[in-house]
Amino acid sequence: MEATDCRRAFPSFDEPALKATFDITLVADKELTALSNMDVKEEKILESGKKATSFNTSPVMSTYLVAFIVGELSYVESNYFRVPVRVYATPGMEDRCKFSAELGARTLEFFEKKFDVPYPLPKMDMVGIHDFSAGAMENWGLVTYRVVDLLFDEENDNANTKQRVAEVVQHELAHQWFGNLVTMDWWDGLWLNEGFATWMSWYSCNSFYPDWKVWETYVGDNLQSCLALDSLRSSHPVEVPVKRADEVNQIFDAISYSKGSCIVKMVSIILGEDTFIRGISRYLKRHQYGNTETGDLWKALSEESGLDVAGIMDTWTSKVGFPVLTVSEDGNTIHVRQNRFLATGDVKPEEDTTIYPLSLALRNKSGKVENINLDKREISIDLSKYDASSAFYKLNADQAGLYRTLYPPERVVKLSQAGADNLLSVEDRVGLIADTASLSVSGYQKTSALLDLISLWKNEKEPNVWMEMLKRFGAIRKTWIFQPESTTDALKQLLGELVLPKVNELGWNFHAEESLLQQQLKGTLFSSAVSSENDKIVKEALSLFEKYASGDAKAVHPNIRAAVFGAAAKYGDEATWQRLVDVYTSPKSSVEGLAAITALGGAKNVDLQKKTIKLTLDGTVRSQDVFYVLNGLSTNVAGIQILWDWLREEWDAITKKFPANMGLLLNIIYICTGSLATPQHLKEFDEFFKSKDTKGFDKAVSISRDRLVSRIAWLERDVKDVEEWLAKHQSSTKL
Ligand SMILES: [Zn+2]
């Protein structure tokens, strides 16, 4: 019922600091399962024939964490931990409950040991819900999830699903202490609740699955989504004043989750993980069953570490944004200057008043990292003092800092070569691609610099580096989608050149002993090859779908299922379209169904695309799944127009079905406007939202507008640059 829905269930003083105990009795049909936060005290059959289930008194807790569920459910139980951990789902899905039941039990044991504070409830139930607007909700002792974020099927699900389920389960279980046992005083502390749970889920994932290399993935994933959102003019400090109920839902955004967790990671690096966890333990013990402000955590961490944590973190929590560091070189001396970074590249003096405290983490030629503090606007550094020189150095080693680095163009070339020569860590390489891409979007560098870098690194071996390259190249293709066909074709061809040698080397068969990352890479490469419209790969995808459609369920490996369904929908007829809709309505696994409805929007046949958008409001697609359909449509020119028309024409029906307080509306706005890229689009955008009462989603509108403005500016600056690069590239490959 987070944030403010408990008051809709029963009269209450519905604020996080007003904690109470709860005695709950549920009256329901007797064959149904009744669950709540606590274990069952007694069950009685009433005169009416209904069953009354009473639960034991809860510990003192916040209203937003109260939960009750009645339904036809069955469960799998793990007794690995000292209290039973059950995973509930609708009957018939028991096999898929085993993974998270075991994982949940091991995670509770792990956290209990790490925090040195016992899990305080007598049981843990985790329930997969069929239509759920968020990803999951950490209700104390009764955690609720989207089915796809809880259930895992070794046979029919893929590597991405396993990783996602592990992350979500561990995130929710971290909340059982951080959030549930100790709770923020008010919603302005939400970022810490979410930031910590997010960080903690990686910390435990890293301990359980070291081969997943979660801290490498963090650099391309979470860090980038934080920096992307925080580079918009419409961003906000993580600690944001919240007054009205409708403002609360809007702060469940990437700033709270991603920047929150990046800040937590920063503290954990400064203190060291062990000291950090001991400080958390001190904080939990001191405040258990109570409420806190951010300062209480900094205090406990300062006591544990002897450092002034509040002093270090204050700027990061109270100020918006992060800096770009401009580096200039003079022999072995470098000069570093920090300014606020905006994706639109047009920061005004009054927006550039914050000095962010940074550690420059200089990597030298022996691979070591030297920490140099930057606590003012600019400094000069004599590289020779740090065993570095103009021959080789890199700032932001392992990309641990929250900033972008703008080097002189020659340095980018040298670093690109250093990356190809294996002088940079995986995190460094992911970071260099991300920085180069982001600096070209904002006009600090040319997009051709990114194309040079990606072309040079096409022999890269590391999955995380590849995935970052493909993501950034994908962003160019997406933004350039309205450009002349000669350009879009050349980009498509370039994608093929990049990925095909690798696809042919690695193949698209999967083996049990392959690492999760390797599986993800092979899946991503295959999907890129399909997207490049390479004949051989497209034929292969279509023939795999043929086998699948004629009853061979195992013909398509889950890791390439999205790509195979995508090809089938793109080149398929109405029968194929219907077949994919049927997969969604009766899937073997939830992920399979979602891959099917995502694929639909890619159809080359515009009539089928128009049929696709209708599924969103006619009840075929569950509310929680609508954005998969929309995402599918956003991949091509016709689909983008259909989305934009749909949003405007069906606005009343959309806002009725997806009220702003459910959060889904925000995603709908992001997706339906997220591929617009022309000045005409901007005009239409302003025209449309001008007349709307945007209460409850005004943030989504201003973020979407900022992104659109940034794409238009990027194109205006670099259309020629990219065209010239492609022409030069084509003539050189023809030689
Ligand atoms: Zn959370």
Residues whose N, C-alpha, C, O or C-beta is under 5 A from the ligand:
A	BS01	ZN	E194 A197
